[in-house]
Amino acid sequence: MTSPDVTVVVAVYNTMPYLTECLNSLVGQSIGLGRLEIVAVDDGSTDDSGAELDRFAKKYPDTIKVLHQENSGGPAAPSNRALDVATGRFVYFIGADDYLGKDALRRLVACADTHGSDVVIGKMVGTNGRYVHQALFKENNPDISLFDSQLPFGLSNTKLFRRELVEEHKLRFLEDLPVGSDMPFTLEACVRARKISVLADYTYYYAVKRGDFSNITYRAGGHLSRLRCTARIMKHAAGLIEAGPQRDAIIKRLFTWELSKLLKGDFTALDPQTRAEVCAGMAEVADDYLTDAVRDYLPVMRRVRLTLAQHGAVDELVAAIELEETAGAPPFHLEDGRAFARYPGFRDPVLNIPDRVFEVIEEPVPRQLAATTGLVSAEWAQAGDDLSLAIAVRTGLTGETEGAVIRLVPGHMPRSADRAGARRLPAGQELPAPVGEFTQEVTDDGVGTVIRGRIPIQARQASLGVRLYVEVAGWTYEIPVRGEDRPMPLARRWRSGTPYRVAARLNTKGRMVVLTGLLFPPENKLWPKVWPHVRPVLVRLKRKVTR
């Protein structure tokens, strides 16, 4: 009997009703049943998954093999058992709650045969809100490098593997890993592969987020269990790849995702003993694998949290997490053209952590700047026909902030003057022309800077967004000024000749906007003639209402 082209491995544990759609997508593949083998292992399911597998096996006896076993506690053991009986030239792994595009397997096998690929990765997307990293799927690439691509951020086993490669190197899943057991398998396969290909021209794989969040990804155990699994994966990677840039390319993913996730908001809810144990375990891993290159690669928030954990600074770590949760971002300190995030532990003489850990390194920080910038006060200042906006804006910047300026920026709401957040300007872009003289006041508490200015209001029809411009780490940022919980100056009429109206308000995102325009629009020719007679009546009415 001719061997099938591809064996699809399905490790199953309590995945109804998603399992039905998964199996239907497999038997409906355009590659045809004659070229396909499905090996499904029921890992002691307690729902109807086992019965559903048997139903499909009875309907497709020449294609589907079903194995039943006691629950092993994870997908590794059933996947290994399926590999032991697989006969296809290639093997493909699919989650029992996911499904494939109809032409997926035919395209994947054709690519492997055409290019001699040992591993082929088809484009994946998430459904029901499930996140799937997309940077790897920008274009087809018949020969990518594991170390110079986004592949380290896509090391799940949902790929096509040449079974000869798997058996030659005796690749199997680590059964003592309840979480992430597919990563060492995939990593070693990619290290051993002669060629790795990526297909991005078709949606091959649909990763489903279950409505009850019961995917193994979302029930991945406690902090200590996940930490031990990640440490084991790092050790496996270190055994495959010698120290240096190539190992760092793999390790940086583990610090960016797996380890950083352990230091998010739920860390503060752990009991003190568990917090200390997590930090101690993190220190062991960081001491072995957190090189300077990996540390510099990390965004400043993750870098600081990991380093605080490495130093055993549990209280400072909790304070840093709570700072992000409450304020949205830390303040920044500007010094010698560099920017430092002023998290707890910054320049603490006891911890003695290098400034480099807190530095913003080639990282855009518009969200952080927007979160720490807001209105202090705003009022109109009028002298005859001249009107100005006297405004004070506070930002969470300290140090070298002398170049900060406030501008009124014309725009068509809501897209320009109504932007939701800050943005980093392209290199070389000039700021809007200055419209007033500014003085600056630096607070003594070291928390932030207040910029006070007086901006002339021009007589014209305009919608103007209030913006603060600051330079941070060599880049200029445009920050919309938030005004929540601050009173806006009342709208007023000004100019004796041709009267104008000016108003300040908050847009739907809480950003301050100034609106100016003619009190009598040109299209209303009657109103200027009527107004001199109506105005005295309104003044008398206002006095009576006031009394």
Protein Blocks (a to p, Z undefined) as FASTA:
>chain_A
ZZdfbdcddddehjafklmmmmmmmmmpfnbpklpccddddehiablmlmmmmmmmmmmm
mlmccdddddehiaklmmmmmmmmgcbfbdcdddfkbccdfklmmmmmmmmmmnopabdc
dddddeehiacdfklmmbccfbdcfklccklmmmcfbbcddfklmmmnopacdfkbmghk
lmmmmmmmmmmpmbdcddfkbcfbdcdddfklpafklmnopfklmmmmmmmmmmmmmmmp
ccdjklmmmmmmmmmmmmmmmmmmklmmpcfklmmmmmmmmmmmmmmmmcfklmmmpcfk
lmmmmmmmmnopaklmmmmmmmmmmnopacdddeehiacdddehiapaklopafklmpce
hiafklmmmmmgccfbdcdddehjbccdddddddfbehjfklpccdddddddfklmmcfb
dcdddehiacdddfbdcdddddfklmaccdddddddddddddddddddddeehiacdddd
dfehiacdddddehjklgcdddddddfkopacdddddfbafklmmlmmmmmmmmmmmmmm
mmmmmZZ
